[in-house]
Amino acid sequence: MPYSQSKFGASLHFMQPLDSTDRRILLALSSAVRRSASSIAGLLGLGRNTVQTRLSRLESEVLDGMDRRIPPAALGFGLLSFVELHVDQRHLETITQSLAEIPEVLEAHGLTGSADILVRVAAANAEELFRVHGRLLHIHGVQRADSALSMAELIPYRTTRLIEMSLGSKSPGD
């Protein structure tokens, strides 16, 4: 199992770094996610069975599920907010569990610095965001919540450039 749950519900990843073949396969997938193993094998000059075996492992150990690909706006949740929570650290485990129960919470990260947790929240409108913000404040152990609305996504989540940089190339066929 590639992921392990910490006592706070966080996923900790325990896998070896990807080799250059895995990275080349991921780079080929990033340009066309529905490519077949045969297509990738031809593009990269690898055997179809090699690519299929590696794709299966990558899908179970590395690649995010469908959740990551669905924009909340497509579901009617076009308002995005980042909320910094200041919490009593002694209640971190129950706070994390409570956050996980709120559907509008897309993700949460433990932080260093003045805030303790950064929460990404999607809402249909300002009224719904206000409701969710209130729900966050009512979690036992949350002391304060500071919200910032996202005005525009300037750079969407991406890893393709990291893969290219780690390979030292700019195209999947290199």
C-alpha positions in Angstrom: 0.0 0.0 0.0 1.6 3.3 -1.1 -0.2 5.5 1.4 -0.4 5.3 5.1 -2.8 7.2 7.3 -1.2 9.2 10.1 -3.1 9.6 13.4 -4.3 13.0 12.1 -5.8 11.4 9.0 -3.1 12.7 6.7 -1.9 10.6 3.9 1.8 10.0 4.0 3.4 8.7 0.9 6.1 6.0 1.1 7.3 5.2 -2.4 10.6 5.2 -4.1 11.3 8.1 -6.5 10.2 7.5 -10.0 12.8 6.5 -12.5 13.2 8.1 -15.9 11.0 5.6 -17.7 8.2 6.2 -15.2 8.6 9.9 -15.7 8.6 9.7 -19.5 5.4 7.7 -19.3 3.8 10.3 -17.0 4.9 13.1 -19.4 3.3 11.2 -22.3 0.1 10.8 -20.3 0.1 14.5 -19.4 -0.4 15.5 -23.0 -3.2 13.0 -23.6 -4.5 11.3 -20.5 -6.5 8.7 -22.5 -3.5 7.4 -24.4 -3.3 3.6 -24.7 -0.3 1.6 -23.4 0.4 0.7 -27.1 0.4 4.3 -28.1 2.8 5.3 -25.2 5.0 2.3 -26.0 5.3 3.4 -29.6 6.0 7.0 -28.7 8.7 6.2 -26.2 10.2 3.2 -27.9 9.3 0.8 -25.1 7.5 -2.6 -25.1 3.8 -2.5 -24.6 3.9 -5.0 -21.7 6.6 -2.8 -19.9 4.4 0.3 -20.3 1.2 -1.6 -19.2 2.9 -2.9 -16.1 4.3 0.5 -15.2 1.0 2.2 -15.9 -0.8 -0.1 -13.6 1.7 0.6 -10.8 1.6 4.3 -11.4 -2.2 4.3 -11.3 -2.3 2.6 -8.0 0.7 4.4 -6.4 1.2 7.8 -7.9 -1.7 9.2 -10.0 -4.6 11.1 -8.3 -8.1 9.8 -8.7 -10.9 11.5 -10.6 -11.5 14.0 -7.8 -8.4 16.0 -8.8 -9.7 16.4 -12.4 -13.2 17.7 -11.7 -13.3 21.5 -11.3 -15.7 22.5 -8.5 -17.1 25.2 -10.8 -18.4 22.5 -13.2 -20.5 21.2 -10.2 -21.9 24.7 -9.4 -19.3 25.6 -6.8 -17.6 28.6 -8.6 -16.5 30.5 -5.5 -13.1 29.3 -4.1 -11.7 30.5 -0.8 -8.5 29.7 1.1 -9.0 29.7 4.8 -6.2 29.9 7.4 -7.2 28.2 10.6 -5.6 29.1 13.9 -6.2 26.1 16.2 -5.4 24.6 19.6 -2.9 21.9 18.5 -4.1 19.6 21.2 -7.3 19.1 19.2 -5.6 18.6 15.8 -6.9 15.1 15.3 -10.5 15.9 15.9 -10.2 19.1 13.9 -8.9 17.1 11.0 -11.8 14.6 11.3 -14.3 17.5 11.4 -12.8 19.1 8.4 -13.1 15.9 6.4 -16.8 15.7 7.2 -17.5 19.1 5.4 -18.2 18.4 1.7 -17.1 21.9 0.6 -13.6 21.4 2.1 -11.5 20.3 -0.9 -8.3 19.9 0.9 -6.5 20.9 4.1 -2.8 21.3 4.8 -0.9 21.6 8.1 1.3 24.7 8.0 4.3 26.3 9.6 4.0 30.0 10.4 1.3 31.9 12.1 -1.7 29.8 10.8 -1.9 26.1 11.6 -4.1 24.8 8.8 -4.8 26.0 5.3 -8.2 24.9 4.0 -9.3 25.2 0.4 -13.1 25.6 0.3 -15.5 25.6 -2.7 -18.9 27.2 -2.4 -21.8 28.0 -4.7 -22.0 31.7 -3.7 -21.1 34.1 -0.9 -23.9 33.1 1.3 -22.8 29.4 1.2 -19.2 30.4 1.9 -20.4 32.3 4.9 -22.2 29.2 6.1 -19.1 27.0 5.6 -16.9 29.6 7.3 -19.2 29.5 10.3 -19.1 25.8 10.3 -15.3 25.9 10.4 -15.4 28.3 13.3 -17.7 26.0 15.3 -15.2 23.1 15.2 -14.0 22.4 18.7 -10.4 23.7 18.9 -10.6 26.2 16.1 -9.7 29.6 17.5 -9.8 31.9 14.5 -10.4 31.6 10.7 -9.0 34.1 8.1 -10.5 33.8 4.6 -9.2 35.0 1.3 -11.3 34.7 -1.9 -9.7 33.4 -5.0 -10.2 36.1 -7.7 -8.8 34.0 -10.6 -6.7 30.8 -11.0 -3.5 32.3 -12.5 -1.6 29.0 -12.7 -3.6 25.8 -12.4 -2.3 22.8 -10.5 0.5 21.2 -12.6 3.3 18.8 -12.4 4.3 18.5 -16.1 7.0 21.1 -15.8 8.5 19.3 -12.8 8.6 16.0 -14.8 10.2 17.8 -17.7 12.8 19.4 -15.4 13.6 16.1 -13.7 14.1 14.5 -17.1 16.1 17.4 -18.4 13.9 17.4 -21.6 11.0 19.2 -23.1 9.1 16.5 -25.0 8.0 12.9 -24.2 9.9 11.4 -27.0 13.3 12.6 -25.8 
